[in-house]
């Protein structure tokens, strides 16, 4: 007998007390109620710091993969909402458990998923869990609005031009609570104003970054100002004044602007933006942003800030930021100048080609280009010649690879994928769409559960239809996998594909780049010689 115990908590603390308690209670329940538990193999899956809004959790996915490979008898959890708070995800999970004949146990809410009524009650509990999640999100947002109205700085990387000042507020009950507000750093604010002014004049992120590098103006960490660093400053709402034009701009984006009456007086406060990012990395859509007046003065007038945002949006479509367009350079991302910057490829004139007919190019240091040789004077490298020499080094190393078959199969598969620019709608896509529509029917039926006595039978019928569609998908995928394996095997039988080193010659630029990165750690050019660092 094999039993899986799943536990989850949304906030990561590093202590794991909650997940450990869940596992302990599940073990006690299994020992008391599951026959033969003393001889059972119990596997623990714990996710700490992951929300239940979806199933994109590492240990949950590991558990489902294990269940698909090996026979399990039970899935046990502390509460239903530990598995998830989405009715669609729960419906899919229950369907798969039933198909694999795995009994589901929630030790707080007892469900018998082997009967239609038991599944219906499970779905109903899932609706309540999803509603609870949405209510929690609404309460969090309401609290965020209250914080926003106080103008507090909630932490994170302090924007250029400011420092965070600590303020102690003693409450009525005598408890001391800390809070922070942004405090102006005038020398840095002069630079911020200059960057906005330069962008309105030059209308190019590259030209602004070039100007700052020529003037040897560095970031707080003493690095060059890059296009990305300049863009981050220009897009930060903290510099926008809370005037009528500024508030109107953010309202047009769909943001929640907590400004009762935009200021017309001088000085006008600046804006503080809350809920702009998720966990400090991925950016939320503007509809989730909350803006309110801060305790600092506005740096850029609202109309100028809005104008800069419009220019950024227009230039984004024109490609203001740098892109590697050279489809010949093999060493992009691995070749570095001794000044620390990654060297970039640049074509010669169209008519300049080598004996092989390929257009010639060089690797150049971007710092040298942007500062016109003032900050870096390292000579350029002839790209075609260097790529050929490095390829010979890589081939020599690849000759020592013993287990090259698996690498070759992966590379061959990637080579096939790159030949397809567009993918037609497949039979699998059509059936997945049908499954999605039927799950919507189940969700709608749940809401009419109390008034429609025969709803569970309808749900069972739709579940059977979903099961048939999923069976068809598995058959289609199995046929496609067998065809792919056959194609790969046929490709490997080619007389050219007898070793990884020989196969390298037949790959395209993208495949060669991947193999090079597996062999070489980094290449450094100091103007007179190359230093090649090999991977272990």
TORGU-436407 format. One line per field, with one value per residue: x, y, z of N, C-alpha, C in turn; residue in one letter. Coordinates in steps of 0.05 Angstrom, whole numbers. Last residue first. Example, Ala and Ser with C-alpha at 12.3 -4.5 7.8 and 13.67 -1.06 7.14 Angstrom:
n.px	257|264
n.py	-45|-114
n.pz	142|156
ca.px	273|246
ca.py	-21|-90
ca.pz	143|156
c.px	258|264
c.py	1|-66
c.pz	157|156
res	S|A
//
This chain:
n.px	672|684|740|755|805|827|865|904|898|850|827|771|747|694|666|655|641|603|553|559|563|511|484|507|489|435|437|461|452|494|534|577|561|570|623|616|582|579|549|515|525|494|434|409|386|340|312|304|271|227|212|198|155|119|110|86|39|14|8|-27|-73|-83|-93|-139|-175|-178|-202|-253|-271|-272|-313|-355|-356|-371|-422|-446|-438|-471|-521|-523|-524|-575|-625|-646|-632|-621|-569|-538|-524|-469|-455|-463|-419|-379|-394|-385|-330|-317|-330|-291|-245|-254|-250|-196|-174|-191|-160|-107|-106|-107|-79|-67|3|53|106|158|198|251|258|246|292|329|308|320|376|385|367|402|451|446|442|494|540|577|629|666|711|694|685|735|739|697|717|760|733|703|743|756|707|701|745|731|684|700|756|747|773|813|793|782|734|719|725|702|650|616|592|636|657|613|609|661|649|665|646|635|616|573|598|629|676|710|666|645|620|573|552|601|598|556|574|561|589|613|596|644|693|740|752|691|669|626|575|537|556|585|569|535|495|453|446|414|400|376|366|307|272|232|184|156|183|170|118|130|162|125|90|122|132|81|74|113|92|44|63|132|175|175|137|163|137|98|51|-15|-22|-45|-41|-51|-82|-80|-28|-7|55|118|159|185|162|116|94|87|52|30|34|69|63|79|93|59|79|94|40|-26|-59|-70|-131|-167|-158|-128|-115|-128|-119|-110|-123|-97|-124|-103|-53|-68|-93|-49|-20|-56|-63|-8|33|88|131|167|142|133|185|205|256|283|282|312|363|372|370|414|458|508|560|566|565|517|490|520|557|581|615|597|590|546|506|502|484|433|411|414|380|330|311|299|327|291|269|317|337|298|305|358|353|323|362|402|375|369|421|423|377|339|282|253|195|185|164|152|141|106|99|42|4|-46|-41|26|77|117|178|207|263|269|305|322|324|348|325|284|304|277|235|181|137|126|61|14|-35|-60|-36|-60|-112|-100|-85|-134|-159|-126|-139|-194|-189|-163|-204|-243|-218|-216|-270|-284|-255|-282|-333|-319|-304|-353|-373|-341|-357|-409|-400|-375|-418|-454|-427|-373|-321|-306|-330|-300|-298|-254|-207|-180|-196|-175|-188|-161|-151|-161|-151|-198|-199|-157|-178|-222|-197|-168|-209|-234|-193|-188|-239|-240|-183|-151|-118|-101|-119|-174|-185|-136|-96|-98|-79|-93|-80|-52|-15|30|68|63|25|45|89|62|38|84|106|66|73|124|117|57|10|-44|-71|-81|-53|16|72|104|117|94|110|94|114|89|89|71|41|35|0|-47|-87|-139|-142|-151|-104|-63|-86|-86|-31|-16|-44|-17|34|23|9|57|89|64|74|129|169|210|208|164|120|51|15|28|10|17|-3|16|0|14|10|17
n.py	446|491|535|597|629|690|717|778|833|848|812|774|712|668|616|560|513|472|492|532|501|482|530|546|505|518|568|556|485|427|400|398|366|314|307|308|264|217|204|228|217|173|169|151|194|199|154|171|214|188|156|194|217|174|168|218|213|170|196|237|207|183|227|247|206|213|263|249|215|251|285|249|240|291|294|256|279|324|301|278|326|351|339|382|446|481|472|477|518|520|475|488|519|479|446|482|487|437|441|477|445|404|433|446|395|383|420|405|354|365|433|487|492|537|566|550|498|488|482|428|402|419|395|342|344|354|306|270|287|274|218|205|213|194|217|268|280|309|359|383|390|425|470|484|495|540|577|586|606|653|682|692|722|768|800|845|911|932|973|1019|1052|1105|1127|1105|1123|1101|1062|1028|1011|983|941|917|871|826|833|799|783|736|680|658|637|680|733|800|860|883|905|919|877|872|856|827|847|826|845|880|880|894|852|828|761|714|695|724|699|665|660|700|699|733|791|818|828|892|946|987|1007|986|1008|995|1030|1080|1084|1080|1125|1165|1158|1171|1225|1246|1236|1271|1320|1322|1321|1338|1303|1301|1318|1305|1254|1225|1210|1196|1132|1076|1010|964|931|951|943|876|868|840|798|818|823|794|831|902|941|950|1022|1081|1149|1212|1276|1339|1403|1463|1490|1466|1430|1360|1325|1300|1246|1192|1136|1103|1044|1044|1049|1086|1131|1140|1159|1210|1236|1245|1281|1324|1341|1313|1286|1274|1218|1185|1137|1107|1095|1099|1121|1080|1039|1061|1061|1006|990|1016|1030|1064|1024|1023|1037|1031|1076|1088|1144|1180|1193|1216|1169|1149|1186|1180|1128|1132|1165|1133|1091|1115|1174|1228|1274|1304|1269|1249|1293|1299|1251|1261|1306|1286|1251|1287|1313|1270|1266|1313|1305|1259|1258|1200|1162|1129|1074|1053|1012|1020|1005|1005|1032|1035|1077|1077|1115|1109|1129|1125|1126|1139|1120|1166|1182|1179|1116|1081|1024|962|951|988|1020|1084|1115|1143|1129|1107|1057|1031|1026|993|947|931|918|875|838|831|806|759|736|729|691|648|639|620|573|546|542|508|462|446|430|387|354|345|316|271|249|240|199|166|167|205|224|265|305|352|338|302|278|231|193|136|123|107|138|165|192|228|257|282|312|349|376|400|433|469|493|516|531|523|462|431|459|458|409|394|354|295|238|190|120|87|89|63|110|152|185|197|228|273|291|304|345|383|393|413|463|488|508|506|565|586|575|595|576|566|499|437|369|303|238|173|111|46|6|-24|6|7|-30|17|79|103|112|125|169|206|213|235|284|308|314|348|394|406|418|464|498|503|522|560|592|617|632|624|582|512|443|372|306|240|179|110|45|-24
n.pz	-319|-374|-384|-406|-440|-457|-510|-518|-526|-505|-472|-468|-444|-442|-399|-401|-452|-458|-460|-496|-543|-546|-557|-606|-639|-641|-667|-717|-731|-743|-766|-732|-690|-706|-691|-634|-625|-679|-723|-764|-817|-830|-792|-748|-726|-756|-738|-685|-694|-716|-672|-635|-662|-662|-608|-597|-626|-599|-549|-562|-575|-526|-494|-519|-507|-452|-450|-470|-429|-386|-403|-400|-346|-328|-348|-314|-264|-270|-273|-222|-190|-205|-189|-159|-158|-118|-101|-148|-180|-177|-205|-258|-269|-266|-309|-352|-348|-365|-418|-437|-429|-465|-513|-512|-516|-568|-598|-584|-607|-661|-669|-709|-728|-714|-750|-762|-755|-746|-692|-684|-702|-664|-619|-633|-633|-579|-557|-583|-561|-508|-513|-535|-507|-463|-471|-497|-525|-567|-545|-547|-603|-610|-583|-616|-664|-647|-641|-695|-715|-685|-703|-757|-751|-718|-696|-643|-626|-569|-515|-488|-450|-443|-495|-540|-540|-504|-534|-549|-500|-481|-518|-557|-611|-662|-731|-794|-862|-891|-928|-968|-955|-955|-931|-950|-956|-972|-925|-874|-815|-755|-690|-625|-562|-498|-433|-392|-367|-390|-423|-453|-465|-492|-483|-510|-572|-604|-656|-702|-740|-735|-702|-669|-605|-587|-542|-547|-585|-622|-633|-587|-553|-570|-548|-493|-485|-498|-456|-412|-422|-414|-360|-340|-357|-327|-273|-262|-219|-163|-105|-39|6|26|-27|-49|-84|-121|-136|-190|-221|-271|-291|-271|-234|-250|-210|-158|-108|-105|-158|-160|-142|-92|-94|-102|-86|-115|-83|-72|-94|-56|-93|-112|-130|-120|-127|-77|-62|-87|-101|-158|-187|-259|-312|-341|-328|-278|-292|-314|-271|-238|-271|-276|-222|-183|-154|-198|-203|-179|-171|-217|-262|-313|-309|-282|-319|-362|-339|-334|-388|-409|-353|-323|-293|-221|-167|-142|-158|-224|-252|-305|-347|-392|-421|-393|-404|-460|-464|-440|-480|-525|-509|-505|-535|-537|-525|-492|-457|-436|-408|-368|-339|-323|-290|-248|-228|-212|-171|-136|-116|-85|-48|-27|16|42|52|114|156|224|281|342|409|451|478|459|422|394|369|315|288|225|181|113|57|6|-64|-113|-133|-85|-47|-53|6|39|42|63|70|62|80|37|37|79|56|12|39|60|11|-4|35|24|-27|-14|18|-22|-54|-18|-10|-61|-61|-20|-44|-86|-57|-37|-86|-98|-56|-71|-118|-98|-69|-110|-139|-101|-88|-51|5|54|110|128|156|125|64|19|-39|-72|-138|-191|-234|-238|-190|-198|-242|-218|-178|-211|-237|-193|-174|-216|-214|-163|-126|-83|-61|-19|24|23|50|100|102|59|22|-24|-32|-67|-129|-175|-214|-250|-230|-181|-195|-215|-168|-137|-168|-162|-107|-107|-137|-164|-195|-188|-155|-106|-60|-59|-22|23|18|6|11|15|35|34|65|56|108|152|182|154|152|144|171|222|252|216|191|233|242|192|195|237|213|169|197|224|180|161|206|211|177|177|133|117|65|62|52|58|53|42|29|29|-3|5|-17|0
ca.px	682|666|724|749|782|827|840|901|922|862|840|789|754|718|668|643|657|632|557|555|586|532|477|510|517|443|426|474|450|475|509|580|563|543|616|634|572|590|563|510|538|523|449|421|411|361|320|320|297|241|219|221|178|128|122|112|58|20|24|0|-60|-78|-70|-115|-168|-168|-175|-236|-267|-254|-286|-348|-351|-345|-402|-446|-426|-442|-511|-523|-501|-549|-612|-640|-635|-647|-590|-540|-552|-484|-451|-482|-445|-378|-394|-412|-346|-312|-346|-319|-248|-253|-276|-217|-169|-202|-189|-117|-103|-130|-79|-84|-26|42|79|153|170|243|264|227|267|333|308|292|362|393|354|373|446|449|420|469|531|548|623|640|715|704|662|724|759|696|693|764|752|689|730|776|719|681|744|756|684|681|743|755|752|808|800|796|746|720|736|730|668|633|576|619|674|623|588|653|658|655|665|627|636|579|583|605|653|712|689|640|644|590|538|584|611|563|566|569|567|618|593|619|671|727|766|714|669|650|597|531|540|595|565|554|519|447|465|402|420|371|384|327|292|256|205|148|183|197|123|112|172|149|80|111|154|93|56|115|117|42|47|104|168|199|138|154|159|107|71|6|-31|-28|-55|-35|-78|-106|-35|-19|26|102|141|198|185|140|88|101|62|21|32|54|73|62|97|71|59|101|69|-7|-51|-59|-104|-167|-184|-123|-127|-114|-135|-100|-140|-86|-129|-130|-54|-54|-109|-70|-9|-47|-86|-25|4|74|109|177|149|113|178|178|235|279|270|283|350|372|350|388|450|480|550|564|588|536|498|498|553|562|624|602|611|571|514|510|510|454|413|429|408|343|324|278|339|306|251|300|352|302|279|352|369|311|337|408|384|345|411|442|377|368|295|266|217|176|184|143|159|107|114|60|31|-41|-55|-3|68|91|165|190|247|272|281|330|311|339|346|289|297|299|246|206|135|143|84|38|-17|-69|-29|-32|-108|-110|-65|-112|-170|-126|-112|-186|-203|-150|-178|-248|-224|-191|-254|-296|-248|-254|-330|-330|-284|-333|-386|-340|-329|-404|-414|-360|-394|-461|-433|-402|-329|-305|-328|-313|-298|-280|-226|-185|-191|-184|-180|-181|-138|-171|-128|-189|-219|-156|-154|-226|-215|-154|-190|-249|-203|-165|-230|-258|-197|-176|-123|-96|-90|-161|-188|-161|-108|-90|-90|-82|-94|-79|-21|4|67|82|21|20|93|79|21|65|121|71|47|119|136|73|38|-29|-67|-98|-71|-12|58|107|116|98|105|99|106|107|77|93|40|52|26|-30|-61|-132|-136|-174|-129|-59|-81|-112|-48|-6|-51|-45|31|33|-10|32|96|64|47|113|153|207|233|177|145|73|19|20|17|12|4|7|13|-3|25|0
ca.py	420|480|511|582|611|671|707|749|819|865|836|786|740|675|644|577|536|465|468|540|517|463|515|563|507|493|566|574|513|443|401|412|395|325|308|327|291|227|182|230|240|169|182|130|185|219|156|147|218|208|143|176|233|184|146|211|233|167|171|243|224|166|210|263|211|188|260|268|204|228|295|260|218|280|312|252|253|327|316|260|307|362|319|357|425|483|472|451|511|542|475|470|531|502|436|472|511|444|423|485|471|398|420|467|411|368|420|432|357|351|403|477|491|511|568|578|504|490|508|449|399|426|424|350|338|375|331|268|288|302|233|199|235|190|189|262|265|283|341|375|374|398|457|478|473|515|567|576|582|631|674|677|697|748|791|819|893|928|946|1021|1026|1087|1141|1098|1131|1124|1082|1041|1026|1007|962|922|897|829|835|815|786|764|691|673|619|661|716|772|847|871|882|927|895|865|877|825|843|837|824|880|868|914|852|846|785|729|681|717|719|671|637|700|683|704|776|811|814|864|931|972|1025|971|1012|982|1001|1070|1086|1060|1098|1162|1155|1144|1206|1248|1223|1243|1312|1323|1299|1345|1309|1308|1308|1323|1268|1247|1203|1216|1152|1100|1029|984|923|951|969|895|865|864|800|811|840|783|807|877|943|926|997|1060|1123|1189|1255|1314|1381|1439|1483|1484|1451|1386|1329|1324|1258|1221|1145|1127|1056|1042|1031|1059|1120|1131|1133|1190|1229|1227|1256|1309|1332|1335|1278|1291|1233|1211|1153|1128|1093|1086|1136|1107|1035|1056|1087|1023|980|1022|1016|1066|1041|1010|1044|1008|1074|1081|1116|1181|1176|1234|1188|1134|1182|1206|1135|1115|1175|1158|1085|1104|1148|1209|1255|1317|1285|1231|1282|1320|1257|1238|1308|1307|1240|1268|1329|1280|1245|1309|1326|1261|1266|1225|1170|1147|1088|1058|1026|1009|1021|990|1034|1014|1082|1074|1101|1118|1113|1141|1112|1150|1113|1147|1181|1205|1136|1093|1053|979|945|974|993|1068|1101|1152|1140|1134|1076|1037|1041|1020|961|939|940|899|847|843|832|778|742|747|717|660|648|645|594|552|557|534|477|456|452|411|362|359|342|289|256|259|224|169|145|213|198|263|277|350|357|294|304|235|219|147|133|91|121|149|171|209|241|265|290|331|361|382|411|452|480|495|535|539|485|422|455|481|411|406|364|323|249|217|142|79|99|60|88|131|176|181|202|257|282|284|320|372|383|387|442|485|511|481|547|596|554|601|575|592|522|462|394|324|265|192|138|65|23|-35|0|31|-38|-11|65|97|105|103|145|198|202|209|265|302|299|321|382|399|395|440|492|491|499|542|577|628|618|642|603|538|468|395|332|261|205|133|69|0
ca.pz	-309|-353|-391|-381|-444|-434|-500|-516|-538|-526|-459|-487|-437|-456|-407|-381|-443|-457|-443|-468|-534|-541|-533|-582|-633|-629|-640|-698|-737|-728|-781|-758|-686|-709|-719|-647|-619|-654|-710|-735|-806|-827|-813|-765|-713|-758|-766|-690|-681|-731|-698|-629|-656|-688|-622|-584|-634|-627|-551|-553|-595|-549|-487|-519|-535|-462|-440|-485|-456|-385|-400|-426|-363|-321|-360|-344|-270|-266|-296|-245|-188|-213|-206|-145|-178|-130|-80|-133|-179|-166|-176|-245|-269|-247|-282|-347|-343|-337|-401|-438|-415|-436|-506|-511|-492|-546|-600|-578|-578|-649|-669|-687|-734|-707|-740|-753|-756|-774|-703|-675|-716|-692|-620|-629|-658|-599|-550|-587|-590|-516|-502|-549|-524|-465|-475|-485|-499|-573|-549|-521|-589|-622|-573|-588|-663|-655|-617|-677|-727|-683|-675|-751|-766|-709|-721|-651|-634|-597|-523|-514|-458|-420|-472|-534|-561|-494|-522|-569|-519|-467|-518|-529|-601|-634|-709|-771|-841|-885|-905|-976|-954|-977|-931|-943|-944|-993|-938|-897|-833|-783|-708|-654|-580|-525|-454|-408|-353|-374|-397|-453|-449|-497|-470|-483|-558|-577|-639|-680|-745|-734|-717|-695|-621|-593|-559|-532|-574|-615|-653|-612|-547|-576|-577|-506|-480|-515|-483|-415|-423|-441|-379|-335|-368|-357|-284|-266|-247|-177|-133|-60|-9|43|-7|-44|-64|-119|-118|-176|-193|-258|-278|-290|-237|-248|-233|-184|-114|-92|-142|-166|-170|-108|-80|-116|-77|-112|-103|-63|-97|-71|-94|-98|-149|-111|-136|-94|-60|-84|-76|-149|-165|-231|-296|-342|-355|-280|-279|-330|-294|-229|-262|-300|-238|-193|-150|-179|-214|-187|-147|-210|-234|-310|-324|-269|-293|-365|-346|-310|-369|-420|-377|-328|-315|-247|-183|-139|-130|-206|-244|-283|-325|-369|-429|-392|-376|-448|-475|-427|-452|-525|-516|-481|-540|-543|-544|-514|-472|-452|-430|-388|-352|-339|-315|-265|-238|-233|-194|-149|-133|-107|-69|-30|-9|48|34|93|141|197|263|316|390|434|488|478|448|393|393|322|308|243|201|140|74|26|-38|-105|-136|-111|-46|-62|-21|37|53|45|81|49|100|45|16|81|80|7|23|78|28|-20|32|49|-24|-32|30|0|-65|-28|12|-51|-80|-17|-19|-91|-72|-18|-72|-115|-58|-46|-119|-115|-55|-89|-151|-108|-105|-79|-8|28|101|114|168|153|77|46|-28|-53|-114|-168|-225|-261|-195|-176|-246|-241|-170|-192|-253|-210|-158|-209|-238|-169|-151|-78|-79|-47|21|11|21|91|126|66|47|-22|-18|-57|-102|-163|-194|-256|-258|-182|-182|-233|-190|-128|-164|-188|-117|-95|-145|-140|-202|-181|-178|-128|-70|-57|-47|9|36|-8|26|-5|43|21|66|49|84|131|194|152|141|150|147|204|266|235|176|221|263|201|174|241|237|164|179|239|197|145|197|233|168|200|138|141|72|69|32|71|40|60|18|46|-5|13|-18|0
c.px	669|678|706|730|778|802|845|874|919|886|854|800|775|722|694|643|642|648|586|557|583|557|499|505|522|472|434|464|463|474|487|554|564|543|589|628|589|580|577|523|536|538|479|436|425|387|342|330|315|269|235|230|203|154|133|126|86|41|32|18|-31|-64|-63|-90|-143|-159|-162|-207|-249|-249|-265|-320|-342|-337|-374|-425|-425|-427|-480|-513|-500|-526|-585|-624|-627|-652|-618|-564|-557|-514|-468|-479|-466|-406|-395|-414|-375|-326|-341|-336|-277|-257|-277|-244|-189|-197|-202|-148|-114|-130|-105|-86|-41|12|69|126|165|213|257|232|247|308|311|289|332|378|360|359|416|443|422|445|504|536|594|633|688|707|670|701|749|715|691|741|758|708|714|763|739|692|724|754|708|683|726|741|764|785|794|806|758|732|738|742|697|653|591|604|657|641|597|632|648|667|651|649|626|597|592|589|627|689|690|666|637|614|557|574|592|581|575|558|576|595|596|619|645|702|755|727|694|649|624|553|532|580|571|549|537|471|460|421|407|394|375|343|314|278|230|169|176|199|149|116|156|161|104|101|144|116|68|98|121|69|46|89|139|194|163|155|147|129|78|25|-9|-40|-36|-52|-62|-104|-61|-27|16|72|122|178|197|165|113|90|75|30|22|56|56|77|79|74|73|79|80|22|-30|-53|-95|-138|-186|-150|-120|-128|-120|-121|-130|-103|-117|-136|-83|-57|-95|-87|-30|-36|-77|-47|-13|45|95|154|158|121|158|169|207|256|265|269|320|359|349|366|422|474|520|556|589|561|519|508|529|554|607|612|618|594|541|520|520|481|434|431|424|373|337|290|320|315|265|280|334|316|282|325|363|326|324|382|390|353|386|432|398|373|326|284|227|200|171|165|146|125|115|73|51|-12|-49|-15|38|81|138|177|232|253|287|305|327|326|335|313|303|290|269|213|160|145|100|63|9|-51|-37|-24|-79|-106|-74|-91|-149|-138|-110|-157|-196|-163|-163|-222|-230|-195|-228|-280|-259|-245|-301|-327|-293|-311|-367|-352|-327|-375|-409|-373|-377|-436|-439|-406|-358|-313|-329|-309|-314|-280|-253|-204|-199|-176|-192|-170|-159|-156|-136|-167|-210|-175|-151|-202|-219|-172|-175|-230|-218|-174|-207|-250|-214|-190|-149|-99|-82|-131|-173|-161|-136|-105|-80|-96|-78|-94|-49|3|39|78|40|15|68|84|37|48|103|87|50|92|129|91|55|0|-50|-94|-88|-28|28|93|122|95|112|91|113|96|98|81|66|54|45|-2|-42|-105|-126|-167|-150|-85|-78|-108|-74|-23|-41|-55|2|29|-2|12|72|71|46|86|136|189|231|203|158|97|44|30|11|22|-3|16|0|13|6|18
c.py	397|453|503|559|594|655|688|742|789|852|854|811|750|705|648|607|552|488|461|516|524|478|495|547|524|493|540|570|530|472|416|416|410|355|321|330|312|255|191|207|241|193|178|142|163|210|176|147|195|213|163|162|215|201|155|188|227|187|166|219|230|182|192|246|227|191|234|266|223|216|273|272|227|257|301|269|248|302|319|275|288|342|329|337|398|461|471|450|486|537|497|470|514|515|459|461|502|469|429|467|480|423|414|456|434|382|406|433|384|354|392|447|481|511|540|581|532|497|511|475|421|423|433|380|346|370|353|294|287|306|262|215|230|213|184|233|258|266|313|356|364|380|429|462|465|491|542|564|569|605|651|666|680|722|766|811|866|908|942|994|1029|1060|1123|1112|1127|1134|1106|1065|1041|1024|987|945|900|855|834|815|804|765|720|685|633|641|697|756|819|856|867|902|904|886|871|848|842|829|837|857|866|904|875|846|801|755|695|702|708|692|644|677|681|687|746|794|805|853|902|954|1010|989|997|986|985|1040|1074|1060|1077|1134|1150|1138|1178|1228|1223|1227|1282|1313|1299|1323|1316|1317|1318|1310|1287|1263|1228|1206|1172|1120|1052|1002|943|944|969|920|883|857|824|816|835|798|795|855|917|928|975|1034|1101|1165|1231|1294|1355|1418|1484|1474|1469|1404|1358|1330|1282|1234|1174|1138|1079|1054|1028|1039|1092|1119|1122|1162|1208|1218|1236|1282|1315|1323|1302|1283|1249|1230|1181|1145|1115|1086|1124|1121|1061|1053|1083|1050|998|1014|1025|1052|1042|1031|1029|1012|1052|1081|1113|1152|1178|1219|1207|1152|1167|1202|1161|1122|1159|1169|1111|1100|1139|1181|1234|1296|1299|1247|1265|1310|1278|1242|1285|1309|1261|1257|1311|1298|1254|1287|1321|1280|1268|1233|1197|1154|1106|1075|1031|1026|1007|1009|1019|1013|1060|1077|1101|1102|1125|1123|1131|1136|1123|1142|1162|1206|1164|1113|1066|1008|963|966|976|1040|1087|1138|1150|1146|1104|1059|1049|1038|989|955|950|923|873|853|846|805|763|755|738|688|661|657|621|574|565|552|505|471|464|435|387|369|358|316|275|268|246|196|147|190|203|234|276|322|356|314|299|263|222|173|146|98|105|129|153|186|220|247|271|307|341|364|390|428|460|479|511|545|498|445|445|479|434|408|376|332|277|230|168|102|90|70|87|106|153|171|184|229|265|273|298|346|370|376|415|461|512|483|524|579|563|577|578|593|547|485|418|351|285|220|158|93|40|-17|-12|25|-15|-18|37|81|94|93|121|171|192|196|237|282|290|303|352|385|387|415|467|482|487|518|558|614|632|626|619|560|491|420|354|287|224|159|93|25
c.pz	-324|-344|-367|-389|-419|-437|-477|-505|-537|-539|-479|-474|-456|-451|-423|-390|-422|-445|-440|-449|-504|-531|-526|-557|-609|-622|-626|-670|-715|-738|-766|-772|-712|-706|-724|-677|-633|-650|-684|-721|-776|-815|-809|-788|-730|-747|-770|-719|-687|-721|-715|-655|-651|-684|-649|-599|-622|-636|-580|-555|-588|-571|-511|-513|-537|-491|-450|-476|-473|-413|-400|-425|-391|-339|-353|-357|-300|-273|-294|-270|-212|-212|-216|-162|-167|-151|-93|-115|-164|-165|-163|-215|-255|-246|-262|-318|-337|-329|-372|-420|-414|-420|-476|-503|-489|-519|-576|-577|-569|-619|-658|-690|-709|-712|-734|-740|-745|-777|-733|-688|-710|-708|-649|-631|-656|-625|-570|-580|-596|-545|-510|-539|-537|-481|-480|-491|-486|-548|-556|-524|-562|-609|-585|-577|-634|-655|-623|-652|-708|-693|-672|-722|-759|-724|-715|-677|-641|-603|-553|-524|-486|-425|-447|-510|-554|-515|-512|-557|-539|-484|-502|-529|-572|-623|-682|-750|-819|-861|-900|-953|-961|-978|-955|-944|-935|-981|-957|-911|-855|-796|-736|-670|-609|-543|-481|-428|-369|-360|-379|-425|-454|-482|-473|-469|-531|-563|-609|-660|-721|-740|-714|-711|-646|-609|-563|-551|-559|-605|-647|-634|-572|-571|-585|-536|-494|-511|-502|-443|-426|-444|-407|-355|-363|-369|-315|-280|-249|-206|-147|-88|-30|30|10|-23|-60|-99|-114|-158|-177|-229|-263|-276|-260|-252|-229|-207|-141|-100|-132|-148|-178|-137|-99|-101|-90|-101|-97|-87|-88|-72|-66|-102|-138|-134|-129|-102|-79|-84|-70|-124|-153|-212|-267|-327|-358|-307|-279|-318|-311|-252|-254|-293|-262|-210|-159|-178|-192|-198|-154|-187|-226|-281|-319|-283|-279|-338|-349|-315|-344|-400|-386|-354|-315|-268|-210|-157|-126|-177|-226|-276|-300|-344|-406|-401|-374|-420|-463|-438|-437|-497|-514|-485|-514|-550|-553|-535|-495|-468|-448|-412|-374|-354|-333|-292|-257|-245|-217|-173|-148|-126|-91|-54|-6|24|41|76|120|183|236|298|363|414|471|487|468|421|393|346|316|262|219|159|103|43|-20|-78|-130|-110|-73|-63|-28|9|49|57|58|57|88|67|24|60|84|32|17|64|48|-5|17|48|2|-30|13|15|-43|-39|3|-28|-71|-36|-14|-67|-80|-32|-51|-101|-75|-45|-94|-117|-71|-74|-130|-121|-113|-98|-38|18|75|101|155|167|107|55|0|-42|-96|-143|-200|-252|-217|-181|-223|-245|-194|-185|-235|-226|-174|-193|-232|-194|-157|-104|-73|-66|-7|11|9|61|120|90|51|3|-23|-45|-94|-135|-183|-239|-264|-210|-184|-221|-210|-151|-155|-186|-144|-103|-133|-144|-177|-189|-169|-153|-94|-69|-43|-18|20|12|8|9|21|27|54|47|81|107|174|164|139|137|154|180|247|248|194|206|252|222|181|220|241|189|174|222|214|161|181|223|190|194|161|147|96|77|37|53|59|46|38|34|14|10|-13|0
res	X|X|X|X|X|X|X|X|X|X|X|X|X|X|X|X|X|X|X|X|X|X|X|X|X|X|X|X|X|X|X|X|X|X|X|X|X|X|X|X|X|X|X|X|X|X|X|X|X|X|X|X|X|X|X|X|X|X|X|X|X|X|X|X|X|X|X|X|X|X|X|X|X|X|X|X|X|X|X|X|X|X|X|X|X|X|X|X|X|X|X|X|X|X|X|X|X|X|X|X|X|X|X|X|X|X|X|X|X|X|X|X|X|X|X|X|X|X|X|X|X|X|X|X|X|X|X|X|X|X|X|X|X|X|X|X|X|X|X|X|X|X|X|X|X|X|X|X|X|X|X|X|X|X|X|X|X|X|X|X|X|X|X|X|X|X|X|X|X|X|X|X|X|X|X|X|X|X|X|X|X|X|X|X|X|X|X|X|X|X|X|X|X|X|X|X|X|X|X|X|X|X|X|X|X|X|X|X|X|X|X|X|X|X|X|X|X|X|X|X|X|X|X|X|X|X|X|X|X|X|X|X|X|X|X|X|X|X|X|X|X|X|X|X|X|X|X|X|X|X|X|X|X|X|X|X|X|X|X|X|X|X|X|X|X|X|X|X|X|X|X|X|X|X|X|X|X|X|X|X|X|X|X|X|X|X|X|X|X|X|X|X|X|X|X|X|X|X|X|X|X|X|X|X|X|X|X|X|X|X|X|X|X|X|X|X|X|X|X|X|X|X|X|X|X|X|X|X|X|X|X|X|X|X|X|X|X|X|X|X|X|X|X|X|X|X|X|X|X|X|X|X|X|X|X|X|X|X|X|X|X|X|X|X|X|X|X|X|X|X|X|X|X|X|X|X|X|X|X|X|X|X|X|X|X|X|X|X|X|X|X|X|X|X|X|X|X|X|X|X|X|X|X|X|X|X|X|X|X|X|X|X|X|X|X|X|X|X|X|X|X|X|X|X|X|X|X|X|X|X|X|X|X|X|X|X|X|X|X|X|X|X|X|X|X|X|X|X|X|X|X|X|X|X|X|X|X|X|X|X|X|X|X|X|X|X|X|X|X|X|X|X|X|X|X|X|X|X|X|X|X|X|X|X|X|X|X|X|X|X|X|X|X|X|X|X|X|X|X|X|X|X|X|X|X|X|X|X|X|X|X|X|X|X|X|X|X|X|X|X|X|X|X|X|X|X|X|X|X|X|X|X|X|X|X|X
//
